[in-house]
């Protein structure tokens, strides 16, 4: 597996590269947003770790450009954890985020989870289309539609809506969704799930302010309402 790590903090990049290479990954390093985009175009990477705040072209701009030509999983590194920053990160195409300072063990767990999910997607697929009301998803093609119109979803957005649609009516807490969909145990921050649910409603619900299908069970979690 080949990973690209991009951050303007060279010592941080060196540390991440060292730890990931010890796990058996091939790791390339970049230090700004322009390098991230250029290397992503030619490097055939399985995953990109991208810093949010960099001089010049930042991680948000780089991720948006990368999403124009690639669906490679992206983990965003950020020193800020405000909800607005997370929203911007996910809107730019990131699949997950890690807040600085972080435990390298947590980062490696996120990397393994995303690569495992990406590998499973590439090698399997039922070929069937799930249709629930005006929402439809094709598991094999990784495609989604709202009222017959195609909708672009990030990898994690697709994983989440597919999971919920395959288990209609079942309520899942944020912690359980992190474990089952993201593939790692709850680390103390459930905003990742909240942000993805919000984005799915904006993209798939006819009235995102009054969702019919992607529903909140207050005080418990989320579920897909097929009625």
N, CA, C and O of each residue as an XYZ file, in Angstrom:
908
protein
N       0.838     -1.192      0.000
C       0.000      0.000      0.000
C       0.883      1.255      0.000
O       1.904      1.321      0.685
N       0.456      2.242     -0.788
C       1.256      3.444     -0.972
C       0.515      4.659     -0.420
O      -0.638      4.907     -0.773
N       1.192      5.417      0.451
C       0.568      6.540      1.154
C       1.358      7.816      0.887
O       2.588      7.801      0.838
N       0.634      8.919      0.716
C       1.243     10.238      0.584
C       0.945     11.039      1.844
O      -0.214     11.152      2.245
N       1.980     11.598      2.475
C       1.841     12.444      3.658
C       2.286     13.851      3.299
O       3.410     14.055      2.841
N       1.390     14.835      3.510
C       1.698     16.218      3.146
C       1.439     17.131      4.340
O       0.313     17.210      4.832
N       2.474     17.818      4.803
C       2.382     18.763      5.918
C       3.597     19.674      5.835
O       4.684     19.224      5.475
N       3.425     20.959      6.165
C       4.563     21.869      6.113
C       5.499     21.709      7.311
O       6.585     22.290      7.328
N       5.088     20.926      8.314
C       5.960     20.634      9.453
C       6.810     19.413      9.105
O       6.343     18.279      9.210
N       8.042     19.640      8.695
C       8.861     18.555      8.171
C       9.177     17.485      9.216
O       9.259     16.302      8.886
N       9.353     17.896     10.475
C       9.629     16.906     11.513
C       8.416     16.000     11.729
O       8.565     14.800     11.960
N       7.211     16.581     11.653
C       6.005     15.784     11.793
C       5.883     14.789     10.650
O       5.563     13.620     10.867
N       6.137     15.256      9.436
C       6.088     14.359      8.276
C       7.091     13.221      8.443
O       6.784     12.063      8.161
N       8.287     13.564      8.903
C       9.320     12.545      9.105
C       8.862     11.487     10.106
O       9.081     10.292      9.903
N       8.215     11.941     11.204
C       7.753     11.000     12.216
C       6.644     10.107     11.705
O       6.650      8.903     11.958
N       5.675     10.691     10.978
C       4.582      9.892     10.420
C       5.122      8.885      9.410
O       4.728      7.719      9.410
N       6.031      9.349      8.546
C       6.624      8.484      7.530
C       7.349      7.304      8.180
O       7.202      6.160      7.748
N       8.117      7.589      9.203
C       8.861      6.529      9.900
C       7.908      5.482     10.473
O       8.123      4.282     10.305
N       6.863      5.937     11.145
C       5.936      5.005     11.784
C       5.139      4.189     10.767
O       4.908      2.998     10.974
N       4.723      4.814      9.681
C       3.950      4.078      8.675
C       4.828      3.099      7.899
O       4.385      2.006      7.545
N       6.054      3.490      7.641
C       6.970      2.567      6.950
C       7.265      1.361      7.827
O       7.466      0.260      7.314
N       7.294      1.554      9.158
C       7.470      0.420     10.063
C       6.289     -0.538     10.024
O       6.416     -1.703     10.399
N       5.132     -0.042      9.568
C       3.950     -0.891      9.412
C       3.936     -1.600      8.048
O       3.043     -2.400      7.766
N       4.921     -1.301      7.217
C       5.025     -1.965      5.926
C       4.508     -1.163      4.743
O       4.495     -1.665      3.619
N       4.077      0.087      4.979
C       3.582      0.916      3.895
C       4.734      1.591      3.163
O       5.794      1.837      3.738
N       4.512      1.885      1.890
C       5.411      2.750      1.133
C       4.901      4.179      1.293
O       3.728      4.448      1.033
N       5.767      5.096      1.717
C       5.323      6.454      2.064
C       6.138      7.499      1.318
O       7.368      7.498      1.366
N       5.427      8.400      0.621
C       6.043      9.571      0.007
C       5.680     10.802      0.832
O       4.661     10.820      1.522
N       6.529     11.834      0.755
C       6.321     13.039      1.548
C       6.208     14.268      0.658
O       6.918     14.401     -0.339
N       5.287     15.176      1.041
C       5.152     16.477      0.408
C       5.000     17.523      1.498
O       4.717     17.189      2.649
N       5.187     18.795      1.138
C       5.234     19.818      2.178
C       4.353     21.032      1.896
O       4.406     22.014      2.637
N       3.541     20.980      0.834
C       2.597     22.064      0.570
C       1.467     21.559     -0.319
O       1.525     20.450     -0.850
N       0.437     22.391     -0.472
C      -0.733     21.975     -1.209
C      -0.477     21.705     -2.680
O      -1.065     20.789     -3.256
N       0.400     22.497     -3.294
C       0.715     22.278     -4.709
C       1.379     20.921     -4.911
O       1.067     20.209     -5.865
N       2.290     20.569     -4.019
C       2.932     19.252     -4.110
C       1.898     18.145     -3.912
O       1.958     17.113     -4.579
N       0.957     18.354     -3.003
C      -0.066     17.348     -2.754
C      -0.847     17.038     -4.025
O      -1.042     15.873     -4.373
N      -1.292     18.082     -4.715
C      -2.077     17.890     -5.928
C      -1.246     17.247     -7.030
O      -1.692     16.307     -7.688
N      -0.034     17.762     -7.226
C       0.842     17.233     -8.278
C       1.189     15.768     -8.045
O       1.145     14.961     -8.975
N       1.536     15.420     -6.803
C       1.905     14.036     -6.501
C       0.702     13.114     -6.559
O       0.825     11.958     -6.965
N      -0.467     13.613     -6.155
C      -1.679     12.789     -6.213
C      -2.044     12.445     -7.647
O      -2.595     11.373     -7.900
N      -1.746     13.336     -8.594
C      -2.053     13.092    -10.003
C      -1.222     11.956    -10.584
O      -1.684     11.226    -11.460
N      -0.008     11.813    -10.098
C       0.930     10.887    -10.750
C       1.361      9.711     -9.885
O       1.976      8.767    -10.381
N       1.038      9.762     -8.586
C       1.621      8.780     -7.677
C       0.848      7.501     -7.465
O       1.385      6.553     -6.892
N      -0.405      7.439     -7.911
C      -1.219      6.227     -7.735
C      -1.251      5.785     -6.277
O      -0.897      4.650     -5.958
N      -1.679      6.688     -5.392
C      -1.669      6.411     -3.957
C      -2.942      5.693     -3.513
O      -4.005      5.837     -4.116
N      -2.800      4.918     -2.441
C      -3.949      4.243     -1.837
C      -4.599      5.102     -0.764
O      -5.757      4.876     -0.411
N      -3.864      6.095     -0.236
C      -4.388      6.975      0.805
C      -3.516      8.221      0.882
O      -2.310      8.159      0.645
N      -4.135      9.358      1.217
C      -3.401     10.606      1.397
C      -3.692     11.167      2.786
O      -4.848     11.251      3.200
N      -2.631     11.550      3.502
C      -2.751     12.247      4.781
C      -2.365     13.692      4.511
O      -1.245     13.968      4.081
N      -3.288     14.615      4.761
C      -3.136     15.981      4.286
C      -3.394     16.981      5.417
O      -4.444     16.938      6.059
N      -2.446     17.871      5.654
C      -2.614     18.893      6.687
C      -3.589     19.968      6.222
O      -3.578     20.363      5.056
N      -4.421     20.433      7.128
C      -5.401     21.461      6.784
C      -4.744     22.812      6.555
O      -4.993     23.460      5.538
N      -3.905     23.243      7.497
C      -3.327     24.591      7.453
C      -1.899     24.541      6.920
O      -0.984     24.074      7.599
N      -1.724     25.032      5.694
C      -0.398     25.138      5.091
C      -0.304     26.474      4.378
O      -1.317     26.992      3.907
N       0.894     27.044      4.291
C       1.031     28.311      3.559
C       0.751     28.114      2.073
O       0.988     27.037      1.526
N       0.243     29.165      1.424
C      -0.101     29.038      0.016
C      -1.393     28.260     -0.129
O      -2.382     28.570      0.535
N      -1.398     27.262     -0.979
C      -2.577     26.411     -1.154
C      -2.732     25.514      0.073
O      -1.863     24.690      0.358
N      -3.840     25.673      0.798
C      -4.003     24.894      2.025
C      -4.609     23.527      1.727
O      -4.873     23.185      0.575
N      -4.823     22.748      2.797
C      -5.323     21.392      2.632
C      -6.715     21.330      2.044
O      -7.035     20.404      1.299
N      -7.551     22.311      2.370
C      -8.903     22.336      1.825
C      -8.872     22.486      0.311
O      -9.544     21.748     -0.410
N      -8.084     23.450     -0.165
C      -7.982     23.665     -1.607
C      -7.373     22.457     -2.302
O      -7.818     22.055     -3.377
N      -6.349     21.882     -1.679
C      -5.698     20.712     -2.277
C      -6.665     19.534     -2.364
O      -6.724     18.847     -3.385
N      -7.419     19.303     -1.296
C      -8.370     18.190     -1.290
C      -9.439     18.374     -2.368
O      -9.805     17.422     -3.057
N      -9.934     19.597     -2.507
C     -10.941     19.872     -3.533
C     -10.397     19.574     -4.923
O     -11.096     18.984     -5.747
N      -9.158     19.975     -5.193
C      -8.567     19.705     -6.501
C      -8.360     18.213     -6.715
O      -8.616     17.693     -7.801
N      -7.898     17.529     -5.683
C      -7.683     16.083     -5.794
C      -8.989     15.367     -6.073
O      -9.027     14.415     -6.853
N     -10.071     15.825     -5.433
C     -11.373     15.203     -5.650
C     -11.876     15.392     -7.083
O     -12.783     14.689     -7.529
N     -11.285     16.338     -7.788
C     -11.671     16.538     -9.175
C     -11.196     15.435    -10.100
O     -11.715     15.282    -11.205
N     -10.194     14.652     -9.650
C      -9.682     13.594    -10.516
C      -9.441     12.265     -9.794
O      -9.002     11.300    -10.420
N      -9.721     12.200     -8.486
C      -9.424     10.975     -7.748
C     -10.399     10.773     -6.585
O     -10.864     11.736     -5.975
N     -10.698      9.514     -6.291
C     -11.521      9.157     -5.129
C     -10.662      8.564     -4.008
O     -11.190      7.937     -3.089
N      -9.346      8.758     -4.080
C      -8.441      8.225     -3.057
C      -8.886      8.684     -1.666
O      -9.227      9.854     -1.493
N      -8.890      7.791     -0.672
C      -9.241      8.207      0.695
C      -8.293      9.284      1.215
O      -7.082      9.210      1.006
N      -8.856     10.289      1.897
C      -8.062     11.391      2.436
C      -8.332     11.535      3.934
O      -9.480     11.639      4.364
N      -7.255     11.538      4.718
C      -7.333     11.879      6.138
C      -6.789     13.288      6.304
O      -5.665     13.577      5.891
N      -7.582     14.164      6.907
C      -7.162     15.544      7.113
C      -6.569     15.701      8.515
O      -7.165     15.267      9.501
N      -5.398     16.320      8.592
C      -4.792     16.672      9.877
C      -5.122     18.127     10.173
O      -4.935     18.995      9.320
N      -5.607     18.394     11.368
C      -5.971     19.769     11.696
C      -5.647     20.090     13.144
O      -5.855     19.265     14.034
N      -5.138     21.292     13.377
C      -4.874     21.758     14.740
C      -6.118     22.386     15.344
O      -6.126     22.758     16.517
N      -7.178     22.505     14.535
C      -8.428     23.112     14.992
C      -9.533     22.072     14.932
O      -9.593     21.266     14.004
N     -10.409     22.096     15.932
C     -11.457     21.080     16.006
C     -12.852     21.678     16.044
O     -13.805     20.986     16.403
N     -12.997     22.977     15.674
C     -14.315     23.571     15.651
C     -15.179     22.895     14.603
O     -14.682     22.416     13.583
N     -16.482     22.860     14.865
C     -17.406     22.195     13.954
C     -17.313     22.753     12.539
O     -17.393     22.003     11.566
N     -17.143     24.087     12.421
C     -17.071     24.696     11.096
C     -15.856     24.197     10.325
O     -15.929     23.997      9.112
N     -14.738     23.995     11.023
C     -13.540     23.491     10.355
C     -13.738     22.058      9.882
O     -13.299     21.690      8.793
N     -14.406     21.244     10.715
C     -14.676     19.865     10.313
C     -15.591     19.832      9.099
O     -15.374     19.054      8.170
N     -16.615     20.679      9.108
C     -17.528     20.747      7.965
C     -16.781     21.111      6.690
O     -16.990     20.496      5.644
N     -15.909     22.113      6.778
C     -15.157     22.517      5.595
C     -14.267     21.374      5.107
O     -14.123     21.159      3.904
N     -13.675     20.646      6.051
C     -12.828     19.527      5.672
C     -13.598     18.453      4.940
O     -13.150     17.960      3.905
N     -14.751     18.085      5.465
C     -15.551     17.049      4.816
C     -16.133     17.534      3.499
O     -16.239     16.763      2.545
N     -16.510     18.806      3.439
C     -17.044     19.355      2.199
C     -15.984     19.395      1.108
O     -16.310     19.321     -0.077
N     -14.739     19.508      1.492
C     -13.659     19.528      0.501
C     -13.351     18.130     -0.021
O     -12.624     17.981     -1.003
N     -13.901     17.101      0.634
C     -13.702     15.739      0.152
C     -12.955     14.820      1.088
O     -12.682     13.676      0.727
N     -12.611     15.284      2.295
C     -11.919     14.421      3.250
C     -12.839     13.310      3.741
O     -14.048     13.504      3.869
N     -12.260     12.147      4.014
C     -13.021     11.008      4.520
C     -12.941     10.892      6.034
O     -13.825     10.311      6.663
N     -11.887     11.440      6.620
C     -11.714     11.373      8.065
C     -10.774     12.504      8.469
O     -10.147     13.137      7.619
N     -10.682     12.749      9.762
C      -9.779     13.789     10.251
C      -9.143     13.335     11.553
O      -9.697     12.509     12.278
N      -7.972     13.889     11.836
C      -7.279     13.664     13.100
C      -6.839     15.032     13.615
O      -6.224     15.807     12.882
N      -7.155     15.324     14.872
C      -6.831     16.619     15.449
C      -5.451     16.598     16.095
O      -5.136     15.707     16.884
N      -4.635     17.587     15.753
C      -3.315     17.738     16.376
C      -3.458     18.338     17.770
O      -4.361     19.148     17.982
N      -2.608     17.978     18.728
C      -1.637     16.875     18.644
C      -2.353     15.531     18.741
O      -3.365     15.414     19.433
N      -1.842     14.538     18.066
C      -2.521     13.246     18.030
C      -1.574     12.131     18.459
O      -0.352     12.274     18.421
N      -2.171     11.029     18.863
C      -1.432      9.818     19.188
C      -1.168      9.076     17.883
O      -2.100      8.825     17.119
N       0.070      8.726     17.621
C       0.406      8.047     16.365
C      -0.339      6.714     16.240
O      -0.617      6.255     15.133
N      -0.659      6.098     17.385
C      -1.416      4.846     17.334
C      -2.820      5.086     16.784
O      -3.358      4.257     16.051
N      -3.407      6.226     17.146
C      -4.729      6.557     16.611
C      -4.653      6.800     15.112
O      -5.498      6.311     14.362
N      -3.659      7.544     14.671
C      -3.515      7.799     13.241
C      -3.342      6.492     12.477
O      -3.946      6.306     11.421
N      -2.531      5.594     13.000
C      -2.326      4.314     12.314
C      -3.621      3.503     12.265
O      -3.886      2.807     11.285
N      -4.421      3.597     13.324
C      -5.708      2.897     13.328
C      -6.630      3.463     12.255
O      -7.318      2.705     11.571
N      -6.654      4.794     12.098
C      -7.481      5.419     11.058
C      -6.998      4.992      9.668
O      -7.802      4.701      8.782
N      -5.684      4.960      9.495
C      -5.112      4.550      8.218
C      -5.524      3.121      7.882
O      -5.975      2.848      6.769
N      -5.372      2.210      8.840
C      -5.719      0.810      8.597
C      -7.201      0.663      8.253
O      -7.568     -0.094      7.354
N      -8.047      1.400      8.983
C      -9.482      1.294      8.760
C      -9.870      1.773      7.367
O     -10.651      1.113      6.681
N      -9.336      2.909      6.944
C      -9.669      3.437      5.620
C      -9.128      2.545      4.513
O      -9.817      2.305      3.522
N      -7.919      2.056      4.666
C      -7.344      1.188      3.645
C      -8.094     -0.138      3.561
O      -8.299     -0.675      2.473
N      -8.500     -0.662      4.718
C      -9.265     -1.908      4.719
C     -10.594     -1.726      4.011
O     -10.989     -2.561      3.197
N     -11.288     -0.633      4.318
C     -12.576     -0.363      3.694
C     -12.413     -0.142      2.194
O     -13.216     -0.629      1.399
N     -11.374      0.593      1.810
C     -11.132      0.863      0.400
C     -10.812     -0.418     -0.355
O     -11.262     -0.609     -1.484
N     -10.025     -1.304      0.276
C      -9.670     -2.580     -0.351
C     -10.887     -3.467     -0.539
O     -11.042     -4.117     -1.573
N     -11.753     -3.489      0.471
C     -12.978     -4.286      0.367
C     -13.865     -3.772     -0.748
O     -14.476     -4.561     -1.469
N     -13.942     -2.463     -0.897
C     -14.756     -1.866     -1.947
C     -14.233     -2.244     -3.316
O     -15.012     -2.510     -4.232
N     -12.903     -2.271     -3.463
C     -12.314     -2.557     -4.761
C     -12.474     -4.011     -5.160
O     -12.493     -4.326     -6.350
N     -12.592     -4.921     -4.165
C     -12.588     -6.346     -4.476
C     -13.944     -7.010     -4.396
O     -14.103     -8.139     -4.859
N     -14.930     -6.336     -3.819
C     -16.232     -6.960     -3.667
C     -17.331     -6.027     -4.114
O     -17.100     -4.844     -4.364
N     -18.518     -6.566     -4.211
C     -19.669     -5.763     -4.585
C     -20.816     -6.666     -4.972
O     -20.619     -7.633     -5.708
N     -22.000     -6.376     -4.497
C     -23.135     -7.248     -4.768
C     -23.751     -6.964     -6.117
O     -24.445     -7.817     -6.670
N     -23.507     -5.761     -6.669
C     -24.093     -5.411     -7.946
C     -25.548     -5.025     -7.849
O     -26.169     -4.709     -8.864
N     -26.113     -5.041     -6.646
C     -27.520     -4.725     -6.486
C     -27.698     -3.267     -6.120
O     -26.827     -2.647     -5.508
N     -28.849     -2.732     -6.509
C     -29.196     -1.350     -6.176
C     -30.213     -1.362     -5.050
O     -31.244     -2.029     -5.135
N     -29.912     -0.613     -3.985
C     -30.858     -0.450     -2.887
C     -31.696      0.793     -3.149
O     -31.155      1.877     -3.368
N     -33.017      0.636     -3.128
C     -33.916      1.756     -3.369
C     -34.827      1.925     -2.168
O     -35.548      1.000     -1.795
N     -34.796      3.111     -1.558
C     -35.675      3.433     -0.444
C     -36.291      4.806     -0.728
O     -35.632      5.834     -0.572
N     -37.535      4.811     -1.138
C     -38.160      6.079     -1.492
C     -37.432      6.720     -2.650
O     -37.238      6.091     -3.690
N     -37.024      7.978     -2.480
C     -36.340      8.676     -3.566
C     -34.827      8.506     -3.497
O     -34.106      9.067     -4.322
N     -34.330      7.730     -2.511
C     -32.888      7.521     -2.360
C     -32.515      6.145     -2.901
O     -33.151      5.146     -2.563
N     -31.485      6.096     -3.740
C     -31.005      4.831     -4.280
C     -29.481      4.812     -4.230
O     -28.831      5.831     -4.461
N     -28.918      3.645     -3.925
C     -27.467      3.475     -3.929
C     -27.114      2.173     -4.631
O     -27.825      1.176     -4.511
N     -26.017      2.195     -5.361
C     -25.492      1.012     -6.041
C     -24.178      0.655     -5.361
O     -23.182      1.365     -5.506
N     -24.181     -0.441     -4.624
C     -23.010     -0.798     -3.823
C     -21.787     -1.063     -4.684
O     -20.689     -0.621     -4.345
N     -21.957     -1.777     -5.791
C     -20.802     -2.147     -6.610
C     -20.205     -0.939     -7.318
O     -18.984     -0.801     -7.392
N     -21.052     -0.073     -7.833
C     -20.572      1.092     -8.573
C     -20.259      2.277     -7.654
O     -19.717      3.289     -8.098
N     -20.605      2.141     -6.366
C     -20.399      3.231     -5.408
C     -21.094      4.501     -5.901
O     -20.517      5.588     -5.871
N     -22.322      4.350     -6.347
C     -23.084      5.460     -6.908
C     -24.344      5.682     -6.087
O     -24.877      4.752     -5.482
N     -24.818      6.941     -6.072
C     -26.030      7.270     -5.326
C     -26.875      8.245     -6.137
O     -26.365      9.005     -6.960
N     -28.200      8.199     -5.878
C     -29.129      9.074     -6.577
C     -30.164      9.626     -5.605
O     -30.560      8.954     -4.652
N     -30.585     10.834     -5.853
C     -31.711     11.446     -5.143
C     -32.768     11.791     -6.180
O     -32.540     12.614     -7.066
N     -33.928     11.152     -6.060
C     -35.032     11.359     -7.001
C     -34.560     11.199     -8.443
O     -34.955     11.967     -9.320
N     -33.719     10.204     -8.680
C     -33.244      9.903    -10.022
C     -32.053     10.695    -10.484
O     -31.503     10.412    -11.548
N     -31.631     11.697     -9.704
C     -30.489     12.516    -10.076
C     -29.227     12.029     -9.361
O     -29.256     11.821     -8.148
N     -28.125     11.846    -10.083
C     -26.900     11.358     -9.435
C     -26.362     12.345     -8.408
O     -26.419     13.558     -8.607
N     -25.839     11.809     -7.306
C     -25.288     12.610     -6.215
C     -23.869     12.134     -5.934
O     -23.620     10.933     -5.828
N     -22.948     13.070     -5.815
C     -21.564     12.731     -5.497
C     -21.388     12.604     -3.991
O     -21.646     13.550     -3.248
N     -20.944     11.424     -3.540
C     -20.677     11.189     -2.124
C     -19.208     10.845     -1.930
O     -18.599     10.198     -2.782
N     -18.639     11.280     -0.807
C     -17.298     10.833     -0.457
C     -17.370      9.368     -0.038
O     -18.454      8.812      0.138
N     -16.200      8.752      0.119
C     -16.172      7.339      0.466
C     -16.909      7.066      1.773
O     -17.708      6.133      1.856
N     -16.643      7.873      2.785
C     -17.266      7.631      4.085
C     -18.749      7.985      4.073
O     -19.538      7.329      4.753
N     -19.145      9.005      3.317
C     -20.570      9.306      3.188
C     -21.293      8.113      2.579
O     -22.371      7.731      3.035
N     -20.695      7.528      1.547
C     -21.325      6.375      0.912
C     -21.370      5.183      1.865
O     -22.394      4.508      1.966
N     -20.269      4.925      2.559
C     -20.244      3.806      3.510
C     -21.343      3.955      4.562
O     -22.007      2.982      4.919
N     -21.528      5.175      5.049
C     -22.495      5.407      6.116
C     -23.924      5.224      5.621
O     -24.716      4.542      6.272
N     -24.270      5.823      4.479
C     -25.649      5.689      3.997
C     -25.930      4.249      3.584
O     -27.043      3.763      3.782
N     -24.951      3.562      3.020
C     -25.142      2.161      2.650
C     -25.409      1.314      3.887
O     -26.307      0.472      3.887
N     -24.627      1.539      4.940
C     -24.821      0.779      6.174
C     -26.211      1.017      6.754
O     -26.901      0.068      7.128
N     -26.621      2.275      6.829
C     -27.933      2.588      7.396
C     -29.062      2.012      6.542
O     -30.048      1.507      7.079
N     -28.925      2.086      5.221
C     -29.969      1.569      4.342
C     -30.060      0.047      4.378
O     -31.130     -0.522      4.162
N     -28.942     -0.605      4.651
C     -28.955     -2.067      4.772
C     -29.547     -2.531      6.102
O     -29.877     -3.705      6.272
N     -29.674     -1.599      7.036
C     -30.198     -1.928      8.369
C     -31.319     -0.955      8.745
O     -31.232     -0.282      9.772
N     -32.358     -0.877      7.929
C     -33.412      0.122      8.163
C     -34.135     -0.100      9.492
O     -34.386     -1.232      9.905
N     -34.457      1.007     10.140
C     -35.207      0.943     11.391
C     -34.372      0.698     12.622
O     -34.854      0.890     13.739
N     -33.123      0.275     12.450
C     -32.250      0.007     13.594
C     -31.519      1.290     13.992
O     -30.909      1.951     13.152
N     -31.584      1.633     15.271
C     -30.960      2.857     15.755
C     -29.534      2.546     16.217
O     -29.306      1.616     16.991
N     -28.582      3.345     15.726
C     -27.173      3.145     16.076
C     -26.629      4.411     16.739
O     -26.832      5.520     16.244
N     -25.950      4.233     17.843
C     -25.306      5.369     18.499
C     -24.123      5.833     17.663
O     -23.656      5.107     16.784
N     -23.640      7.033     17.932
C     -22.483      7.550     17.212
C     -21.262      6.668     17.445
O     -20.489      6.416     16.521
N     -21.091      6.204     18.667
C     -19.943      5.360     18.983
C     -19.976      4.057     18.188
O     -18.949      3.607     17.682
N     -21.150      3.460     18.083
C     -21.281      2.200     17.340
C     -21.037      2.438     15.851
O     -20.398      1.618     15.192
N     -21.537      3.545     15.318
C     -21.303      3.855     13.910
C     -19.822      4.074     13.630
O     -19.319      3.646     12.591
N     -19.114      4.742     14.553
C     -17.671      4.897     14.388
C     -16.996      3.532     14.299
O     -16.102      3.320     13.480
N     -17.432      2.623     15.141
C     -16.826      1.296     15.184
C     -17.157      0.483     13.936
O     -16.275     -0.142     13.347
N     -18.442      0.492     13.530
C     -18.885     -0.377     12.439
C     -18.621      0.207     11.051
O     -18.336     -0.537     10.113
N     -18.711      1.516     10.915
C     -18.548      2.130      9.592
C     -17.124      2.639      9.382
O     -16.529      2.413      8.329
N     -16.578      3.331     10.392
C     -15.221      3.843     10.262
C     -14.185      2.752     10.534
O     -13.077      2.784      9.999
N     -14.559      1.796     11.366
C     -13.681      0.654     11.580
C     -12.701      0.794     12.714
O     -11.727      0.044     12.782
N     -12.933      1.747     13.617
C     -12.063      1.848     14.792
C     -12.909      2.178     16.011
O     -14.003      2.731     15.903
N     -12.374      1.824     17.171
C     -13.116      2.026     18.404
C     -13.277      3.514     18.700
O     -12.466      4.337     18.276
N     -14.327      3.840     19.430
C     -14.649      5.225     19.811
C     -13.468      5.888     20.500
O     -12.943      5.357     21.479
N     -13.045      7.043     19.997
C     -11.873      7.740     20.529
C     -12.227      8.976     21.365
O     -11.327      9.686     21.814
N     -13.515      9.244     21.581
C     -13.885     10.363     22.422
C     -14.470     11.545     21.688
O     -14.813     12.541     22.325
N     -14.600     11.479     20.358
C     -15.140     12.593     19.585
C     -16.096     12.050     18.534
O     -15.678     11.407     17.571
N     -17.374     12.314     18.726
C     -18.394     11.760     17.827
C     -18.826     12.746     16.751
O     -19.739     12.457     15.978
N     -18.176     13.915     16.692
C     -18.599     14.916     15.715
C     -18.412     14.444     14.280
O     -19.105     14.914     13.378
N     -17.490     13.527     14.063
C     -17.307     12.971     12.727
C     -18.628     12.428     12.193
O     -18.995     12.704     11.051
N     -19.336     11.666     13.003
C     -20.612     11.086     12.585
C     -21.639     12.175     12.352
O     -22.351     12.145     11.348
N     -21.731     13.135     13.258
C     -22.712     14.217     13.122
C     -22.525     14.980     11.818
O     -23.493     15.282     11.120
N     -21.276     15.288     11.496
C     -20.995     16.044     10.277
C     -21.377     15.239      9.042
O     -21.952     15.787      8.102
N     -21.065     13.951      9.032
C     -21.415     13.115      7.884
C     -22.933     12.978      7.733
O     -23.449     12.983      6.615
N     -23.636     12.857      8.839
C     -25.090     12.785      8.769
C     -25.648     14.085      8.180
O     -26.543     14.055      7.336
N     -25.125     15.201      8.622
C     -25.592     16.482      8.089
C     -25.350     16.571      6.587
O     -26.224     17.009      5.840
N     -24.169     16.158      6.146
C     -23.851     16.213      4.721
C     -24.743     15.272      3.917
O     -25.171     15.617      2.816
N     -25.024     14.097      4.451
C     -25.907     13.164      3.745
C     -27.311     13.738      3.604
O     -27.938     13.599      2.554
N     -27.799     14.375      4.645
C     -29.126     14.996      4.561
C     -29.154     16.085      3.500
O     -30.113     16.194      2.736
N     -28.096     16.891      3.457
C     -28.042     17.965      2.468
C     -28.016     17.421      1.050
O     -28.566     18.032      0.135
N     -27.380     16.279      0.870
C     -27.225     15.725     -0.469
C     -28.381     14.810     -0.894
O     -28.694     14.722     -2.082
N     -29.017     14.128      0.072
C     -29.980     13.086     -0.284
C     -31.425     13.381      0.098
O     -32.340     12.901     -0.570
N     -31.651     14.145      1.140
C     -33.025     14.440      1.550
C     -33.621     15.539      0.662
O     -32.914     16.465      0.263
N     -34.897     15.440      0.358
C     -35.573     16.492     -0.397
C     -35.723     17.753      0.443
O     -35.682     18.866     -0.083
N     -35.898     17.574      1.758
C     -35.983     18.698      2.687
C     -35.020     18.422      3.838
O     -35.422     17.843      4.847
N     -33.743     18.829      3.706
C     -32.736     18.499      4.727
C     -33.096     18.983      6.128
O     -32.686     18.369      7.114
N     -33.859     20.077      6.233
C     -34.235     20.589      7.554
C     -35.266     19.694      8.231
O     -35.403     19.715      9.454
N     -35.989     18.911      7.441
C     -36.990     17.979      7.969
C     -36.792     16.615      7.318
O     -37.602     16.185      6.498
N     -35.706     15.938      7.692
C     -35.352     14.686      7.010
C     -36.408     13.599      7.193
O     -36.945     13.404      8.283
N     -36.686     12.906      6.111
C     -37.672     11.820      6.136
C     -37.017     10.470      6.342
O     -37.600      9.586      6.970
N     -35.807     10.299      5.819
C     -35.164      8.989      5.826
C     -33.971      8.890      6.782
O     -33.838      7.894      7.493
N     -33.112      9.896      6.809
C     -31.923      9.855      7.671
C     -32.297     10.563      8.967
O     -32.196     11.784      9.079
N     -32.731      9.770      9.941
C     -33.475     10.295     11.085
C     -32.668     10.201     12.382
O     -31.896      9.264     12.588
N     -32.867     11.190     13.243
C     -32.252     11.203     14.575
C     -33.213     10.628     15.596
O     -34.377     11.026     15.644
N     -32.747      9.705     16.404
C     -33.453      9.249     17.594
C     -32.815      9.988     18.750
O     -31.736      9.620     19.214
N     -33.489     11.041     19.218
C     -32.874     11.949     20.175
C     -32.377     11.223     21.422
O     -33.093     10.434     22.038
N     -31.130     11.517     21.769
C     -30.516     10.911     22.940
C     -29.964      9.530     22.713
O     -29.369      8.940     23.615
N     -30.159      8.985     21.480
C     -29.704      7.619     21.188
C     -28.752      7.601     20.004
O     -27.598      7.197     20.145
N     -29.218      8.030     18.847
C     -28.360      7.978     17.665
C     -29.142      8.223     16.396
O     -30.059      9.044     16.373
N     -28.779      7.507     15.326
C     -29.367      7.708     14.013
C     -29.887      6.399     13.448
O     -29.415      5.319     13.804
N     -30.879      6.513     12.550
C     -31.377      5.337     11.846
C     -31.966      5.751     10.500
O     -32.259      6.921     10.257
N     -32.130      4.740      9.628
C     -32.747      4.984      8.327
C     -34.202      4.556      8.387
O     -34.514      3.401      8.680
N     -35.085      5.499      8.106
C     -36.523      5.257      8.156
C     -37.010      4.889      6.749
O     -37.023      5.739      5.858
N     -37.403      3.646      6.550
C     -37.824      3.192      5.226
C     -39.319      3.351      5.003
O     -39.809      3.036      3.919
N     -40.058      3.830      5.996
C     -41.498      3.955      5.848
C     -41.879      5.184      5.045
O     -43.063      5.437      4.828
